[in-house]
């Protein structure tokens, strides 16, 4: 499947084998600290987690590039880390974030809407529960 079909298409094509290809990471749910909207689910390794905590910025682990990275280093849409939580089994994290620098307004998703703006969050397509087709709610 082409990347554009994966990110913009209407077919559901979940990657259930993703974590079989990479080890040493845990999932991170990323929420907007003010609205509490879940804007991203990503992964972190210990190095990226410690960097996030030390610098109070959003660092994650790219499972495709297999390296730590700062969210927004390329796009300029950076985020400060406001708080971090761990789940009961200590196998996933929750980060509360805000755009950085303070007062900046921009999206967190690497995909763009029809205006060419970064989408506010990565959950922009709704699954039709009957047909399993995807509907873009932020074209």
ZADO-1210 file (C-alpha; in nm, 4 decimals, padded with zeros to 6 digits):
<atoms>
<atom x="00.0000" y="00.0000" z="00.0000" code="UNK" pos="1"/>
<atom x="00.1313" y="00.3432" z="-00.0953" code="UNK" pos="2"/>
<atom x="00.1919" y="00.5892" z="00.1908" code="UNK" pos="3"/>
<atom x="-00.0620" y="00.8355" z="00.0453" code="UNK" pos="4"/>
<atom x="-00.3260" y="00.5592" z="00.0363" code="UNK" pos="5"/>
<atom x="-00.2405" y="00.4653" z="00.3935" code="UNK" pos="6"/>
<atom x="-00.2601" y="00.8253" z="00.5216" code="UNK" pos="7"/>
<atom x="-00.5374" y="00.9656" z="00.3020" code="UNK" pos="8"/>
<atom x="-00.7253" y="00.6634" z="00.1649" code="UNK" pos="9"/>
<atom x="-01.0576" y="00.5210" z="00.2693" code="UNK" pos="10"/>
<atom x="-00.9470" y="00.1584" z="00.3240" code="UNK" pos="11"/>
<atom x="-00.8766" y="00.0319" z="00.6753" code="UNK" pos="12"/>
<atom x="-00.5259" y="-00.1242" z="00.6768" code="UNK" pos="13"/>
<atom x="-00.4111" y="-00.1601" z="01.0380" code="UNK" pos="14"/>
<atom x="-00.0503" y="-00.2648" z="01.1050" code="UNK" pos="15"/>
<atom x="-00.0964" y="-00.5387" z="01.3649" code="UNK" pos="16"/>
<atom x="00.2654" y="-00.6581" z="01.3216" code="UNK" pos="17"/>
<atom x="00.4354" y="-00.3216" z="01.3885" code="UNK" pos="18"/>
<atom x="00.5745" y="-00.4121" z="01.7285" code="UNK" pos="19"/>
<atom x="00.6978" y="-00.7484" z="01.5994" code="UNK" pos="20"/>
<atom x="00.9515" y="-00.5494" z="01.3938" code="UNK" pos="21"/>
<atom x="01.0868" y="-00.3295" z="01.6753" code="UNK" pos="22"/>
<atom x="01.1684" y="-00.3910" z="02.0414" code="UNK" pos="23"/>
<atom x="01.2601" y="-00.1757" z="02.3369" code="UNK" pos="24"/>
<atom x="00.9723" y="00.0690" z="02.2958" code="UNK" pos="25"/>
<atom x="00.6449" y="00.1446" z="02.4723" code="UNK" pos="26"/>
<atom x="00.3396" y="00.3260" z="02.3353" code="UNK" pos="27"/>
<atom x="00.2785" y="00.6866" z="02.4343" code="UNK" pos="28"/>
<atom x="-00.0654" y="00.8465" z="02.4159" code="UNK" pos="29"/>
<atom x="-00.0154" y="01.2201" z="02.3628" code="UNK" pos="30"/>
<atom x="-00.2884" y="01.4564" z="02.4820" code="UNK" pos="31"/>
<atom x="-00.3318" y="01.8299" z="02.4430" code="UNK" pos="32"/>
<atom x="-00.2796" y="01.9567" z="02.7993" code="UNK" pos="33"/>
<atom x="-00.5639" y="02.2075" z="02.7714" code="UNK" pos="34"/>
<atom x="-00.8376" y="02.0308" z="02.5730" code="UNK" pos="35"/>
<atom x="-00.7371" y="01.6749" z="02.6789" code="UNK" pos="36"/>
<atom x="-00.7883" y="01.5696" z="02.3158" code="UNK" pos="37"/>
<atom x="-00.5770" y="01.2667" z="02.2214" code="UNK" pos="38"/>
<atom x="-00.3728" y="01.4043" z="01.9307" code="UNK" pos="39"/>
<atom x="-00.1176" y="01.1296" z="01.8744" code="UNK" pos="40"/>
<atom x="-00.0217" y="00.7773" z="01.9736" code="UNK" pos="41"/>
<atom x="00.3478" y="00.7128" z="01.9238" code="UNK" pos="42"/>
<atom x="00.6342" y="00.5177" z="02.0780" code="UNK" pos="43"/>
<atom x="00.9272" y="00.5987" z="02.3012" code="UNK" pos="44"/>
<atom x="01.2396" y="00.4188" z="02.4056" code="UNK" pos="45"/>
<atom x="01.4236" y="00.4882" z="02.7302" code="UNK" pos="46"/>
<atom x="01.6585" y="00.7400" z="02.5689" code="UNK" pos="47"/>
<atom x="01.3800" y="00.9484" z="02.4140" code="UNK" pos="48"/>
<atom x="01.1777" y="00.9301" z="02.7367" code="UNK" pos="49"/>
<atom x="01.4693" y="01.0577" z="02.9444" code="UNK" pos="50"/>
<atom x="01.5350" y="01.3343" z="02.6890" code="UNK" pos="51"/>
<atom x="01.1684" y="01.4396" z="02.7098" code="UNK" pos="52"/>
<atom x="01.1828" y="01.4504" z="03.0883" code="UNK" pos="53"/>
<atom x="01.5166" y="01.6349" z="03.1038" code="UNK" pos="54"/>
<atom x="01.4325" y="01.8969" z="02.8394" code="UNK" pos="55"/>
<atom x="01.0542" y="01.9131" z="02.9006" code="UNK" pos="56"/>
<atom x="00.9987" y="01.8697" z="02.5264" code="UNK" pos="57"/>
<atom x="00.8314" y="01.5972" z="02.3212" code="UNK" pos="58"/>
<atom x="01.0901" y="01.3413" z="02.2114" code="UNK" pos="59"/>
<atom x="00.9729" y="01.0086" z="02.0706" code="UNK" pos="60"/>
<atom x="01.1144" y="00.7013" z="01.8993" code="UNK" pos="61"/>
<atom x="01.0556" y="00.6553" z="01.5275" code="UNK" pos="62"/>
<atom x="00.9779" y="00.2905" z="01.4661" code="UNK" pos="63"/>
<atom x="01.0201" y="00.3389" z="01.0902" code="UNK" pos="64"/>
<atom x="01.3581" y="00.5188" z="01.1097" code="UNK" pos="65"/>
<atom x="01.4569" y="00.3292" z="01.4254" code="UNK" pos="66"/>
<atom x="01.5895" y="00.6358" z="01.6038" code="UNK" pos="67"/>
<atom x="01.4865" y="00.8908" z="01.8673" code="UNK" pos="68"/>
<atom x="01.3587" y="01.2251" z="01.7379" code="UNK" pos="69"/>
<atom x="01.2118" y="01.5493" z="01.8608" code="UNK" pos="70"/>
<atom x="00.8517" y="01.5913" z="01.7458" code="UNK" pos="71"/>
<atom x="00.8461" y="01.8911" z="01.5150" code="UNK" pos="72"/>
<atom x="01.2226" y="01.9231" z="01.4620" code="UNK" pos="73"/>
<atom x="01.1663" y="01.9245" z="01.0853" code="UNK" pos="74"/>
<atom x="00.8239" y="02.0905" z="01.0625" code="UNK" pos="75"/>
<atom x="00.8820" y="02.3487" z="01.3352" code="UNK" pos="76"/>
<atom x="00.5717" y="02.2260" z="01.5223" code="UNK" pos="77"/>
<atom x="00.7403" y="02.1491" z="01.8537" code="UNK" pos="78"/>
<atom x="00.5727" y="02.0647" z="02.1842" code="UNK" pos="79"/>
<atom x="00.6597" y="02.1145" z="02.5487" code="UNK" pos="80"/>
<atom x="00.6028" y="01.8286" z="02.7912" code="UNK" pos="81"/>
<atom x="00.3693" y="01.9443" z="03.0686" code="UNK" pos="82"/>
<atom x="00.3230" y="01.6140" z="03.2538" code="UNK" pos="83"/>
<atom x="00.3840" y="01.2412" z="03.2146" code="UNK" pos="84"/>
<atom x="00.1896" y="00.9448" z="03.3535" code="UNK" pos="85"/>
<atom x="00.2495" y="00.5694" z="03.3508" code="UNK" pos="86"/>
<atom x="-00.0230" y="00.3043" z="03.3359" code="UNK" pos="87"/>
<atom x="-00.0786" y="00.0401" z="03.6058" code="UNK" pos="88"/>
<atom x="00.1267" y="-00.2292" z="03.4281" code="UNK" pos="89"/>
<atom x="00.4072" y="00.0170" z="03.3435" code="UNK" pos="90"/>
<atom x="00.3948" y="-00.0714" z="02.9748" code="UNK" pos="91"/>
<atom x="00.2614" y="00.2551" z="02.8310" code="UNK" pos="92"/>
<atom x="00.2814" y="00.6275" z="02.8961" code="UNK" pos="93"/>
<atom x="00.0550" y="00.9292" z="02.8714" code="UNK" pos="94"/>
<atom x="00.2117" y="01.2678" z="02.7907" code="UNK" pos="95"/>
<atom x="00.0325" y="01.6000" z="02.8254" code="UNK" pos="96"/>
<atom x="00.1780" y="01.8547" z="02.5824" code="UNK" pos="97"/>
<atom x="00.1422" y="02.2134" z="02.4610" code="UNK" pos="98"/>
<atom x="00.2722" y="02.3762" z="02.1442" code="UNK" pos="99"/>
<atom x="00.6202" y="02.5270" z="02.1852" code="UNK" pos="100"/>
<atom x="00.7052" y="02.8106" z="02.2029" code="UNK" pos="101"/>
<atom x="00.4245" y="02.9123" z="02.4352" code="UNK" pos="102"/>
<atom x="00.1284" y="03.0530" z="02.2484" code="UNK" pos="103"/>
<atom x="00.2168" y="02.8838" z="01.9196" code="UNK" pos="104"/>
<atom x="-00.0777" y="02.7264" z="01.7393" code="UNK" pos="105"/>
<atom x="-00.0152" y="02.4381" z="01.5072" code="UNK" pos="106"/>
<atom x="-00.1036" y="02.0766" z="01.4463" code="UNK" pos="107"/>
<atom x="00.0827" y="01.7718" z="01.5667" code="UNK" pos="108"/>
<atom x="00.0196" y="01.5385" z="01.2703" code="UNK" pos="109"/>
<atom x="00.2772" y="01.5093" z="00.9921" code="UNK" pos="110"/>
<atom x="-00.0073" y="01.4955" z="00.7365" code="UNK" pos="111"/>
<atom x="-00.1646" y="01.8125" z="00.5991" code="UNK" pos="112"/>
<atom x="-00.5231" y="01.9166" z="00.5384" code="UNK" pos="113"/>
<atom x="-00.6543" y="02.0567" z="00.2071" code="UNK" pos="114"/>
<atom x="-00.5210" y="02.4032" z="00.3011" code="UNK" pos="115"/>
<atom x="-00.1726" y="02.2587" z="00.3494" code="UNK" pos="116"/>
<atom x="-00.1833" y="02.3056" z="00.7277" code="UNK" pos="117"/>
<atom x="-00.0687" y="02.0334" z="00.9704" code="UNK" pos="118"/>
<atom x="-00.3705" y="01.8557" z="01.1143" code="UNK" pos="119"/>
<atom x="-00.4371" y="01.9252" z="01.4829" code="UNK" pos="120"/>
<atom x="-00.4310" y="01.5560" z="01.5625" code="UNK" pos="121"/>
<atom x="-00.3640" y="01.2247" z="01.3937" code="UNK" pos="122"/>
<atom x="-00.7160" y="01.0878" z="01.4457" code="UNK" pos="123"/>
<atom x="-00.8784" y="01.2602" z="01.1465" code="UNK" pos="124"/>
<atom x="-01.0541" y="00.9614" z="00.9868" code="UNK" pos="125"/>
<atom x="-01.3607" y="00.7952" z="01.1333" code="UNK" pos="126"/>
<atom x="-01.4188" y="00.4222" z="01.0809" code="UNK" pos="127"/>
<atom x="-01.7609" y="00.3224" z="00.9526" code="UNK" pos="128"/>
<atom x="-01.8385" y="00.0395" z="01.1937" code="UNK" pos="129"/>
<atom x="-02.0478" y="-00.1480" z="00.9377" code="UNK" pos="130"/>
<atom x="-01.8322" y="-00.1218" z="00.6231" code="UNK" pos="131"/>
<atom x="-01.4895" y="-00.0576" z="00.7835" code="UNK" pos="132"/>
<atom x="-01.4379" y="00.2274" z="00.5367" code="UNK" pos="133"/>
<atom x="-01.2681" y="00.5439" z="00.6554" code="UNK" pos="134"/>
<atom x="-01.4219" y="00.8912" z="00.6340" code="UNK" pos="135"/>
<atom x="-01.1875" y="01.1899" z="00.6487" code="UNK" pos="136"/>
<atom x="-01.3357" y="01.4416" z="00.8915" code="UNK" pos="137"/>
<atom x="-01.0552" y="01.6938" z="00.8363" code="UNK" pos="138"/>
<atom x="-00.9874" y="01.6921" z="00.4592" code="UNK" pos="139"/>
</atoms>
